[in-house]
Structures are given as C-alpha cells and as structure tokens.
Amino acid sequence: MSSLERVKPAILTFTDNALNRIRKILEDAPEGTLGVRFGVKSGGCSGMAYEVTYALEENENDEKIIEENIVIYIEASATLFLIGSVVDWEQEEMQSSFSFKNPNESARCGCGESFSV
C-alpha cells in the first residue's frame, strides 16, 4: 500500500459476545429476516439513541457487513455516528443489552441509553 492510500476504517466491530447474541436473535427471528440492522434515532435525554432491529429488507444505501456468516446492516444515516464503534453484549443480573464503545460520543446520559456527538 502506498503512503497515499488509506485503509477504510471499520464502521462497527463486534465482540464474540455480541456476535453470539446476534446469532441467537436471528435463530428466533421472523421468517424472511435477512439479518440485523444497527442505527441511531432521535431520542433520549442526550439527543440520540442506538437502535437494533431485524433487517427485513436490504436498503440500497445501507452498509452491509458479513461477520462469521451473520449479515449485519448499518443504516446509511447512522454511519458517521457509529464509525469506529465496538459493539458488545452485556448480560447482567437485572438487565442485558448491546453496549457501544463509540469514539464519536461527546456525552452520554447517566443511564447509558442515549448519547450526543
């Protein structure tokens, strides 16, 4: 690679725990589900919240990642907010959820449900 070429950074990186959880989610998914979709939406006390949904269709502008035979879509509108993030699955006694280590966050609410950039 020449000094002028740049390596495209990963939009999202997934821990083994996250991939195992996605695999389990897809085992129980509605018929016709293509994978999971990660995005962000307006809301929460810090302005934006992470969103994980079933991908029932392939949107032309979404980024598509295939990781260990798991199809993951990233909403085009969320790419700039998520780039470089690490997704994990945290299982605790009282709750479990995907967690995001996002280098783009400038603030996060106390409960960890929303963020701002």
Residue pairs with C-beta under 8 A, 6 or more apart in sequence:
1 7
9 83
9 84
10 84
11 63
11 65
11 74
11 79
11 82
11 83
11 84
11 85
12 38
12 65
12 72
12 74
12 82
12 85
12 86
12 87
13 85
13 86
13 87
14 22
14 67
14 72
14 86
14 87
14 88
15 86
15 87
15 88
15 89
17 88
17 89
17 90
17 91
18 87
18 88
18 89
18 98
19 67
19 68
19 70
20 89
21 89
21 98
22 36
22 70
22 72
23 68
23 70
25 36
26 33
26 35
26 36
26 70
29 54
30 54
30 56
32 56
33 54
33 55
33 56
34 55
34 56
34 57
34 58
34 71
34 73
35 55
35 70
35 71
35 72
35 73
36 52
36 53
36 54
36 55
36 70
36 71
36 72
36 73
37 52
37 53
37 54
37 55
37 62
37 72
37 73
37 74
37 75
38 50
38 51
38 52
38 72
38 73
38 74
38 75
38 78
38 82
38 87
39 50
39 51
39 53
39 74
39 75
39 77
39 78
40 48
40 49
40 50
40 51
40 75
40 77
40 78
40 81
40 82
41 48
41 49
41 51
42 48
42 49
43 49
43 114
44 109
44 113
44 114
44 115
45 109
45 111
45 113
45 114
46 107
46 108
46 109
46 114
46 115
46 116
47 114
47 115
47 116
48 81
48 114
48 115
48 116
48 117
49 113
49 114
49 115
50 98
50 100
50 115
52 98
55 71
55 73
58 64
58 73
59 73
59 75
59 76
61 76
62 73
62 74
62 75
62 76
63 73
63 74
63 76
63 79
64 71
64 72
64 73
64 74
65 71
65 72
65 73
65 74
66 72
74 82
80 104
81 102
81 104
81 117
82 100
82 102
82 104
83 104
84 102
84 103
84 104
85 100
85 101
85 102
85 103
85 104
86 100
86 101
87 98
87 99
87 100
88 98
88 99
88 100
88 101
89 96
89 97
89 98
89 99
90 96
90 97
90 98
90 99
99 112
100 115
102 115
104 117
105 115
105 116
105 117
106 116
106 117
107 115
107 116
108 114
108 115
108 116
109 115
